[in-house]
Amino acid sequence: MPKSGVSRAISRLEKTLAIRLFQRTTREVSLAAAGEALRELPPLPVNLFKLA
């Protein structure tokens, strides 16, 4: 998947969840607090993301 596709998918996920997962600046991208919390959770089956 191209970078632009990944970026759009993440943006849709953030909009669906109504949370910001990443802090973005013109120079870097880092995990926001919600992204850090999500990272700590056990992985979910990919099929769950297709439901959103």
KAHURA-V75738 format. One record per residue. N is the residue number from 1. RES is the residue in three letters. OMEGA is omega in whole degrees, -180 to 180 (999 if undefined). NEAR is the number of other C-alpha atoms within 8 Angstrom. D_LAST is the distance of its C-alpha to the last C-alpha in whole Angstrom. Layout:
[[N,RES,OMEGA,NEAR,D_LAST] [N,RES,OMEGA,NEAR,D_LAST]]
This chain:
[[1,MET,178,4,19] [2,PRO,180,5,21] [3,LYS,-178,6,20] [4,SER,178,6,19] [5,GLY,178,8,16] [6,VAL,-180,9,15] [7,SER,179,8,16] [8,ARG,179,8,14] [9,ALA,178,8,11] [10,ILE,179,8,12] [11,SER,177,8,13] [12,ARG,179,8,9] [13,LEU,179,9,8] [14,GLU,180,11,11] [15,LYS,180,8,11] [16,THR,-179,7,8] [17,LEU,-177,6,9] [18,ALA,175,6,13] [19,ILE,177,7,14] [20,ARG,-180,9,16] [21,LEU,-177,11,16] [22,PHE,170,9,19] [23,GLN,-178,9,22] [24,ARG,170,8,23] [25,THR,178,6,27] [26,THR,-176,4,29] [27,ARG,-177,5,30] [28,GLU,176,6,27] [29,VAL,177,8,24] [30,SER,180,7,24] [31,LEU,172,10,21] [32,ALA,-179,10,21] [33,ALA,179,7,22] [34,ALA,177,10,18] [35,GLY,177,11,18] [36,GLU,180,10,21] [37,ALA,179,8,20] [38,LEU,180,7,16] [39,ARG,-179,7,19] [40,GLU,-179,6,21] [41,LEU,175,6,18] [42,PRO,-179,5,18] [43,PRO,177,4,16] [44,LEU,175,5,13] [45,PRO,-178,6,13] [46,VAL,-177,6,11] [47,ASN,179,6,10] [48,LEU,-180,8,7] [49,PHE,179,7,6] [50,LYS,179,6,6] [51,LEU,-176,5,4] [52,ALA,999,6,0]]
